[in-house]
Every structure is written in structure tokens, then in C-alpha cells.
Amino acid sequence: MAKRREFLKKGTHACAAAVAASATGLFNSTRVNAPEQQRFLLIGLAGSENPTRANFPFVWAAALQEAGNEVRIELAGDATVLMRSAVSNSVTPVGWPPFKDALAKVMALKISIYV
């Protein structure tokens, strides 16, 4: 039976060979290509009672759409009141621009919003 040190010496050579093979491109044929465009459904449940959480689906939708993905937003529960102009103009999330700016960007990108 081989001693542990002998095994480790041989093992490092195998690791070096694997690194060299991957660097030369021998293993590139096993990579799986991700689709170029993905579809996202963002569901908003938080409304004006939690303005930061209410803002997330709109900010994420704009970023995903700008990255070349297909996006739509669905609002349910308390989030439905965000579509009233009086509410959307008064919601200000913590650490983010006003909600009306995120909503305007989503509308400019023509992202579908289902209520």
C-alpha cells in the first residue's frame, strides 16, 4: 500500500494536469450555454405601508429589461394601491429614489404591469 506522502505527490501532478488541460481548452466542450434572453415574472405584494419593499419589483424589472430580458410585473394585495397616482407620488423608499421615478422608468420601458 502506498504511503500518504507518495499519494499526495502523485495527486498534485494530477491536479496540475487538470489545470493545464482546462487552460488549453480541452474541457470547453462540456460547458452549457445559457439562453440569451430569459423571462421573469416579478410579483409585488407590499404597498405603501412598506415603501422599500414596494419599490423592489419595479427597480428589478427595469434592470432586467435593460439587460435584455423579457419582464412583467404582477401586483396583488396591498401592492395594487401603488397604481393610484396619489399613492405613487407620495411613496419614498429608504435609500432609493422616489417610487414615482421607478414607476416612470418601468412605463418608459413598456413593461407590462398586471393588477
C-alpha positions as CSV (number, residue, x, y, z in Angstrom):
1,M,0.0,0.0,0.0
2,A,1.3,3.4,-0.9
3,K,2.2,5.9,1.8
4,R,0.2,9.0,2.2
5,R,3.0,11.3,1.1
6,E,3.6,9.4,-2.0
7,F,-0.1,9.6,-2.8
8,L,-0.1,13.3,-2.3
9,K,2.9,13.8,-4.5
10,K,1.1,11.9,-7.3
11,G,-2.1,13.7,-6.6
12,T,-0.6,17.1,-7.1
13,H,0.6,16.1,-10.5
14,A,-2.9,15.0,-11.5
15,C,-4.2,18.4,-10.3
16,A,-1.6,20.2,-12.3
17,A,-2.5,18.2,-15.4
18,A,-6.2,19.0,-14.9
19,V,-5.4,22.7,-14.6
20,A,-3.2,22.6,-17.7
21,A,-5.9,20.8,-19.7
22,S,-8.6,23.3,-18.7
23,A,-6.3,26.2,-19.6
24,T,-5.7,24.7,-23.1
25,G,-9.4,24.4,-23.7
26,L,-9.8,20.6,-23.7
27,F,-12.8,20.8,-21.3
28,N,-14.6,23.7,-23.1
29,S,-16.9,21.3,-24.9
30,T,-18.6,20.4,-21.6
31,R,-19.9,24.0,-21.0
32,V,-23.6,24.6,-21.3
33,N,-24.6,27.9,-22.9
34,A,-27.2,29.9,-21.0
35,P,-30.1,31.3,-23.1
36,E,-29.5,34.9,-24.2
37,Q,-33.0,36.1,-23.1
38,Q,-34.8,34.9,-20.1
39,R,-38.4,35.6,-19.0
40,F,-39.1,37.0,-15.5
41,L,-42.3,37.4,-13.6
42,L,-42.0,39.8,-10.6
43,I,-44.8,39.7,-8.1
44,G,-45.3,42.7,-5.8
45,L,-47.2,42.2,-2.6
46,A,-46.1,45.2,-0.5
47,G,-47.8,48.5,-0.8
48,S,-47.3,52.0,0.7
49,E,-47.0,50.6,4.2
50,N,-43.6,49.2,3.3
51,P,-42.2,51.6,0.6
52,T,-38.8,50.0,0.3
53,R,-40.2,46.5,-0.4
54,A,-42.8,48.0,-2.7
55,N,-40.1,49.6,-4.8
56,F,-38.1,46.4,-5.5
57,P,-40.2,44.8,-8.3
58,F,-40.1,48.0,-10.3
59,V,-36.4,48.6,-9.9
60,W,-35.5,45.0,-10.6
61,A,-37.9,44.9,-13.6
62,A,-36.2,48.0,-15.1
63,A,-32.7,46.5,-14.6
64,L,-33.7,43.1,-16.1
65,Q,-35.4,44.7,-19.1
66,E,-32.3,46.9,-19.8
67,A,-30.2,43.7,-19.6
68,G,-32.2,42.3,-22.5
69,N,-34.7,40.0,-20.7
70,E,-38.4,39.8,-21.0
71,V,-40.1,41.0,-17.8
72,R,-43.6,41.6,-16.5
73,I,-44.9,42.7,-13.1
74,E,-47.9,41.4,-11.3
75,L,-49.3,43.3,-8.3
76,A,-51.6,41.7,-5.7
77,G,-52.9,42.6,-2.3
78,D,-51.6,45.8,-0.8
79,A,-49.4,46.5,-3.8
80,T,-52.4,47.3,-6.0
81,V,-52.8,50.7,-4.4
82,L,-49.4,51.7,-5.9
83,M,-51.1,52.3,-9.2
84,R,-53.1,55.2,-7.9
85,S,-51.2,58.4,-8.8
86,A,-51.8,59.9,-5.3
87,V,-50.1,57.0,-3.7
88,S,-47.3,56.5,-6.2
89,N,-46.4,60.2,-5.9
90,S,-46.1,60.0,-2.1
91,V,-44.2,56.7,-1.6
92,T,-40.5,57.3,-0.9
93,P,-38.4,54.1,-0.2
94,V,-35.5,54.2,2.2
95,G,-32.2,54.5,0.3
96,W,-33.8,54.7,-3.1
97,P,-35.1,57.5,-5.4
98,P,-38.9,58.2,-5.1
99,F,-41.2,55.4,-6.2
100,K,-42.7,57.6,-9.0
101,D,-39.2,57.6,-10.7
102,A,-39.1,53.8,-10.7
103,L,-42.6,53.6,-12.0
104,A,-41.9,56.2,-14.7
105,K,-38.9,54.1,-15.8
106,V,-40.9,50.9,-16.0
107,M,-43.6,52.7,-18.0
108,A,-40.9,54.2,-20.4
109,L,-39.5,50.7,-20.9
110,K,-43.1,49.5,-21.7
111,I,-43.0,46.7,-19.1
112,S,-46.4,45.1,-18.6
113,I,-48.0,45.6,-15.1
114,Y,-50.9,43.4,-14.2
115,V,-53.1,44.4,-11.2
